[in-house]
Amino acid sequence: MTDVETDVLIVGSGPAGGAAALLLSTYGVPNIVVTKYGRLSDTPRAHITNQRTMEVLRDAGVEDQVVALATPQHLMGDTVFCSSLAGEELGRLHTWYTHPSRLADHTLASPTSICDMPQHLMEPVLASAAVARGTAFRYQTEYLSLTQDADGVTATVRDRLRGDEYTIRAKYLIGADGGRSRVAEDIGLPMVGRMGVAGSINIVFEADLTEYTAYRPSTLYWVLQTGSDVGGIGMGLVRCVRPWHEWLIVWGYDINGAPPDLTEEYARRIAHHLIGDDTVPVTIKSSSAWTVNHVYAETYQNGRVFCMGDAVHRHPPSNGLGSNTSIQDAYNLAWKLKLVLDGTAAPALLDSYSAERAPIGRQIVDRANRSIGETTRIFEALGLLSAEDPATLRRNMAARKSSTPEAEKQRRELREAIEFKNYEFNTHGVELNQRYASGAIVPDGTPMPVNPRDDELYHHPTTWPGAKLPHAWIGRDRSKVSTLDVCGQGRFTLLTGLGGEPWARAARDLGVVAVVIGPGADYEDIYGDWARLREIGDSGCVLVRPDQHVCFRSPALTGDPGGTLRSALGRVLGR
């Protein structure tokens, strides 16, 4: 006899688990979240929330709540490289698409904007909305083990308040239990890479640093000092949690030695060291040691158990990809579980989760770790790698102020090294150019479009099957919405134009939402942007999955639109 039953059991309440719960409840799927902790995250940890994640949150109906709490884009991107906050500034970089040309790219790409939403604020938004829509949250409930059979999964958990154990029977289980995932270990997911590549500490503190930061508003202030290239994430970091009084420091330590004794005195000394002004009152809130990892899972599923988030991609916070990828993992899986559970799709649809998300996980793990290594160029330009004491460091920094050819070369190399950090802070392509290839995508026989610009730095919108649907503003009456807004919501959507009405009729007969875009139709292409982005003719169609990825397209009307669409949808659903 099992004690509790549900459709989906979620282990873990972080961004991945919270998003999975929210989306499943939004789709009407009964689910339970268990977490061994008595609360949600109480530290900022993850924070950069990119446009793709904001699109997911928009579709889930919580975008406005996040925007109300987050630090907006215009306060995020005057990123500074300095000897300390009060010390010498070495250079700046427009980050998070705040450079005028990158801001244009950013604005054209999505109806949403990037923002800084610390994890201790994000998790309550996800969890509260999930509970309001039906999720059962069980705090102080520790996952112990699982068994699975042809019909479901039985998990054994411990109530940490009462001390007793009981079982939860679910049709599917999601392991979103972080970088030391017991679920991933229990189901034997194959991992590639190495844990403990470098040592880091986080110090969360309060201090009024308005004097040193408000005139150059940023989420990140990078500090180059003796020892700041040891361990950590490339150099010392003072991160703004809430402007301009809540902060988080990241400082490295030698992973081959013992971690530092994280006393309040030690934490305050590091804080003053990076601020560069010992007279600033500092209140230490918390400190913790952690390790930089370079690990990804080759597959995310074993039978009826799936893993997501840090359980399957473990990497440093560089590029701000962690919680974003975690939430997007949930967005990929939730609708598939819903359609399999209600009988609309065959269980084979679930195989596409690993096929689509595992390559993304590997990409972001490699990208984040590569960004740490690329920081070395800044140290090299300033001659800091050879500086073993503060006096030598100051002399090497001061050398760039001379009028000699050597100093001119140093200044050029420093500019180029800082500019190269665009690959950490402005990777629009990494965030938006995800292309899925699986049984849930119907190829149209055309090659993957080639991005005319750098594919990591720049978004390349396309309706090529497997890509995210491009954003374009379309209008009706006196309002306008994004093409993304008429899709999603747990439904398949077909977009077509004038002459494509037979596609629309066939879609509605199959229970698919149909949207005709054109003069006098459901929506008008008010700026002509959709016509430029759609890559099909007026009578063609684009079929969009519930996660806003294109799964089928036709350049024009076919002789049997009903049969064509029925066949395509059947392939996607695994029928």
JODA-V66038 format. One line per field, one symbol per residue. ss: DSSP state (h for helix, s for strand, l for the rest). phi: phi as a letter, one per 40 degrees, with the letter a starting at -180 (. if undefined). A space follows every 10 residues. Layout:
BEGIN
ss->???
phi->???
END
This chain:
BEGIN
ss->lllsssssss slllhhhhhh hhhhhhllll ssssllllll lllllllssl hhhhhhhhhl llhhhhhhhl slhhhlssss ssllllllss sssslllllh hhhhhhhhhl llllssllhh hhhhhhhhhh hhlllsssll ssssssssll llsssssssl llllssssss ssssslllll lhhhhhllll ssssssssss sssssslllh hhhhhhlsls ssslllllll lllllsssss sslllsssss ssslllllll lllhhhhhhh hhhhhlllll llssssssss ssssssslll ssllssslhh hlsslllhhh lhhhhhhhhh hhhhhhhhhh hlllllhhhh hhhhhhhhhh hhhhhhhhhh hhhhlhhhhh hhlllllllh hhhhhhhhhh hlllhhhhhh hhhhhhhhhh lhhhhllhhh hhllslllll llllllllll llllllllll llllllssll llssssllss ssllllllll llssssslll hhhhhhhhhl llssssslll llssllllhh hhhlllllll ssssllllss ssssllllll hhhhhhhhhh hhlll
phi->.ccbbacbbb bhbcdccccc cdcccccgcc abbbacccac dbbcfcacbc cccccccccc gbdcccdcbc ccdcbbbccb bacacccccb ibbcbfgccd ccccdcccca cbbcabbddc bcdccccccc ccbhcccbcf bccbaabbbc bibbbbbbcc ccgcbabbbb cabbcbbgcb dccdcccgcc bbhbcgcaba bbbcabacbd dcbccbcacb bcbbadgccc fgbhacbbbc cbcbbbabcb bcacccbccc cccccccccc cccccgaccc cbbccaaaba bcbbbaccab aagcbbbagc cbabaccdgg bcccccccdc cccdcccdcc ccgcbcdddc ccccdccccc dcdccccccc cccccddccc ccgccccbad ccdccccccc ccbcdccccc ccccdccccc cdcbbbcccd cbccbcbacc bbcbgccddc ccbdcccbcb cacddhccdc cacbbafbbb bcdcccbgfg bcbbbabcgb dccccccccc gbcbbcbidg cdbbccbgcc ccbcgbcdcc abbbcccgcc baabcacccb cccccccccc cccgc
END
